[in-house]
Amino acid sequence: MSKANDNTLGEALILSELVAEPNRYHLYISHACPFSHRVHLVQSLLGLGDALDVTSVAARRYDKGWEFDERDQDPLHKDVTLLSTLYQRSHPDFSGNQSVPVLWDRRKDCIAHNDSAELALQMATRLLPLARTPLDLVPERSSCDIVELNSWLHTNINRMVYHMGFAPDQHSYDKAYAQFFAAMDSLENRLRKQPYLVGGTLSLSDLFLLPTLIRYEAVYYVHFKANFKTLSEYPALYEYLCRLVRIPEIYRTIDMAHIKLHYYYSHDHINPTRIVPQGPALPWLN
């Protein structure tokens, strides 16, 4: 993600209700972006690959926005090299951030959705009839709790770490730092008592938290100065991360080389040399 890329900051969004129709949609993500990752996790865990295929934009992001390159090409639009082109063709008057994830409607030849939180929820529910592995990530008995917790996670964890990393001054950084780590303490206490965030099974809320934990040590701890504690100093959170990434459908969505290249190369206002660190060692990933 770039400094102003998250489409959840109040700008206009593109929202459509999804239809459970095989091969109706194509999903554009960034392997680096945690907001894309939550949607990719839903696609992978539900086994939607036959009905909903995925393309990632390139790791390096420049001033023109997300790009496709030789490794990461757009399979639907061979002439397109910029994600912004899809926005311009689809919604010429769109004034929001031209962000990922993007759900492309093949039938209507336009962007159907670009809000990661709502898209993850709709994929987990409306596309469930297409799933090879129909996990109920939003069980009816817990749906209100899940939606409420997702909103809290999005504000206090997923977004707050960016407010820390992109803070324009010391006061803003200190405020975000305190709020983020208070939320981490709350999650640590919660996971000491139960194996998952809501109830006794994996839910959509876990897929909101997990992308931030995956990026915490390799990126946020150093690059965003989120350095109050290492992840291993949160025993319950660390065990939770280790347990979840052992699930093959979760593990295969993680591209740590892509993640590190994007953050350390693209955020030259934070890392002017664009040097990408070799470390750290991540025992839970290997």
N, C-alpha and C positions, 0 to 999 in steps of 0.2 A: 504494500500500500504506500501511496505517496502521502505527502503532508496534508493534502486536502482531497482525499480520495473516497472516504467512506460516505456512502449515500444516506447515512442515517443522521446527518447533522441538520436536517430540517428542509433540505431542498426538495424539489419535485421528485416523485418516484413514479416508476412505471409498474402498474399492478394489474394483473389479470387473474381470474380464477382458473386453475389448471384443470385440464380434462384428461382422464386416464385413457389415453390413446397411444398405442405403441408407435415409436418413432415420430411422434408429433413434434417433439422439442429437441433442441440441442443445447447443452449447458457449456457456457464459457466461464472458466475460473482462472485464478492465478494460484499455482501451487504455493506461493509465498504468503498469500493473503489469508489471515485467520477467518475472515468473514466468508470468503469463498470456501474455506476448508470445512466449515460446518455443513454447508450444502453438499459438498463432495462426500463427506462422511455419511450423510443420509443416502445418497445415491449408491455408495459402495455397500453399506450394511444391509440395505434392502435388496441388493442384487438387481438394481434397475439398469444394469449395463446394456442388456439387449433392447430395452425400450427407450433409454435416454443416454446417449453417448456424451462424452466430455472432451473438451479441448482446453488446454491451458495457454495463456499468453506467455510471452517470453519473460525471463527473470529480470533482465535489465529494463528499467523504465526511465524514459527520457522526458524532456519537456512536452513532447507531443502526446504523452500518455502511454497507456498499455499498447504493446506492439506484438505482432506475430513475426516469427523469424523462420529460418530454414529448419530448425528443430521443431518449433511449435508453430505450425501453419494452420490457417483457418480452412478446414476441409469443405466448408459449404460455399465460401466466397474466395475463389482462388486469386482474385485481383486485390483483395483487402490485406493491408499490412498494419493498419491501426484499428484498434477497437472503436475508437471514436467515429470511424467511418460507418460502422453498423448503427450507432446512435443517430448519426446525421441522416442516413438513408431511411431509417425506421421511424424516427420521431424528430423531424427537422426543427421543431420549436422547443425541444426538450432543453430545460435550463439548469438541470441538476448536474451532479458530478457524473462523469462518464466512467463508471466504476464497474468492478466485478463483484459478485457473480452477475452474469447475464443469461437469462433463459430465452432462447430464440425459438419462435414459433415457425416451424417449417411451412405449415399450411398457409398462414397469413403473411409469411415472409416479413416478419417484424419482431422486435423485442417484445416479449410477453411479460417479463418480470425482471426487476433488478434490485429488489430489497431482500437482503440475505436472511433476515430473521423470519419474515413472512414466507419467503420462498422455501426455507427449510421446513417450516410448519406445514405448508401446503404439499410439499413433496412427501412428507412423512404420513400424510393423511389421504389426500386426494389421489396420489399416485400409488397407494398401497395395493390396489387390484393388479398392478403390473409387476409387483415385486416377486422375484424368485424366492426371496427369504422374507416373508411378510411379518417382520417384527413390528409389534405395536409400540412405537416410540412415544406415543401420546395417548396412553390408555384413558378412557373416558373418566374413570374414577379419580384420576390425578391431573386431568387436563388443565384445570384452572391453576393448580399449584405449579405446573410445568411452565405455563405461559407467564405467570408472575415471576418465577425464578429466572426464566430466560431474559426477561426485561432487566432484572437486577444484575444478572451476569453481564449483559451487554453494556450496561452503564458503568458498573463498578469494577469490572475485570477487563473485558474485551476492549472497550473504548478507553478506560482510564489509563491503561498502560501507554496508550498513544498520547494522551494529554501529558503524561510524564515525559515521554521521549521527545515530543514536539513543543515542550513548554518554552514560551518566549522570554521568561524571566524566572528568577529564583522563587518568588512567591508562588507563581503558578505551578512550578515543579514541586515545591514543598507540599502544596495542597493536594496535588494529584498523588504524590508519593504516599502521603498519610492515608488517603482514601483507598488507594489500591491495596496497601498492605493490611489495612483494617479488614478489607473484604477477604484477603487471603487468610487471615487469622480466623475469620468466620467460617470459611470453607474447610479449613483444617479441623476445626472443632466439629463441624457437621459430619465430616468423613471419618472421624474417630468412632462415631456411633453407628454408622451404616455404610454399606459397600458402594452405594450409588447416591446421587444427589436427591433423587425422589423415589421413595419406596425401595423395594428390594431388587429391582431390575434396571437394566440400562434404559435410559429415556433420552428424549431430545435435549434435555438440560445438560446431560453429560457431554453431548456433542457441541454445546456452546462453550463449556469450560475447557475441554480438551485441547483445542487449537492454541489457546494461550499458554497452557502448560507445556506443550510441545516446543514452543518458540522461546520459552522463558530463559533457559540456560544459554542457548546458542546465540540469542539475539538480545532479548530485553534486558538481561542482567547487566550487560556491558553497554550495548548500543543505546538503550533507552535509560540507562542509569537506574535501573530497578534493582538495586543491589543491597537491600536491607538484609535479606537472607537468601542463601542458596536453596534450591528446590529440595535438596536432601535434608534441610533443616525443618522442613514440613513433612514429618514421617508419613502421615496419613495421605497427604496429597501425592507424595512421591510413590508410595505403594499403589495408589489408585492409578497414577499414570503408567507405571510399569505393568500393571494388570491389564489395562485397556489396550495398550499398544501391542500386547501379545495376541490380540484378536486379529487374524489375518486381514479381514476386510477393513480394519482401521490402519494396520501397519502399511498396507500397500498405498494408502493415500498420502504418505509422508515422503517428501522429497527434500531432505535437509540441505543438500547442496544448492538446490534452487532457492530455498528459503534464505540461506545465508548470502548467496550472491545478490539476490534482490535487495535486501535491506542494506548491506554494507556498500554495495555499488550505487544503488539508486538514491540513497539519502545522503547526497554529497554536502548538504547543509549541516549534517551531523558528522560525517566522515569524509572530509574533503579529499583525502588521498585515495579513497575508494579501495583501500586494501581490505581483502576479505580474509579474516583470521582462519587459521588451520583448525583450531580447536573450537570448543572444548571437547574432551572425550565425553561421550554420552552412552554409558553402559546400558541404559534401558532401550536404546535404539539398536544395539548390535547383538 
